[in-house]
Amino acid sequence: MKKNMGSVDKIIRLLLAVGVAVLYFTGTISGILAIVLGLLAVVFVATSFMSFCPLYLPFGISTIKKKLN
């Protein structure tokens, strides 16, 4: 797997996952919504740690900053 996620992208995903966790543990979300958002949060955390997003691949998207020479 070639990395296709930059630092900003990873930070945003982790912050969203933390936000979902806070909403869940404070009782703001529950039921099916909590399950769906919880699964999405797990995917966000996993892709952040791998620095790879499979959905970016077919579209050729990369959020890694390119070095200027």
N, C-alpha and C positions, 0 to 999 in steps of 0.2 A: 504494500500500500504506500503510495506516494502521498506525503502530507499535502493537504489543500486548505488548511485552516490557519489563519493568522492569530496573533495574540488577542487582538480586539474581539474577534469572532468568538474565541474560546472564553474570554471573560464575560461577554454578554450571555452566552449560553449558561455558564455557571451561575451568574446572577439570576437568570430566569428560573433555573432549577431551585435555587435557594428561595426565591420568591414563592414558588409553588409549595415548597416545604413549609414555609411560614404560614401561608394561607391554610394549608391542611391542618397543621398543628394548633392553629388558633381557632379552628372550627369554622372558618369562613367558607370553605368548600367541603363538600361531602358527596357521597354517593358516586354515581357514574362519572360525574365531572372530576371528582378527586382521583378516580382510577385512571381516567384518560390523561389528565394533566400529570399525574404521578409517573405514568409510563413515559410520557414525553420528556419529563424531567430526567428520568433515568437515561434515556437516549441522549439527551443533551450532555449529561455528565460523561457518559461513555465516549461520545464523539469528541468531547473537549480533551479528554486524556489521551485519546489516540491521535488527535490532530488531523482527523480524517472524517469527512462527511460523505457518505455514499451518494446522497442526493446531488452533490455538486459535480460528481464524476460525469454523468451523461451530458451535462450542460457545459462542461469545461470551465467551471467556476473555480477560482482559487482566491482566497483572501489573504494570502501570504504576500507581504510587501516585497517587491523586487528590488534588488541591489542596483544602484546607479553607478556606472563606471566613469 
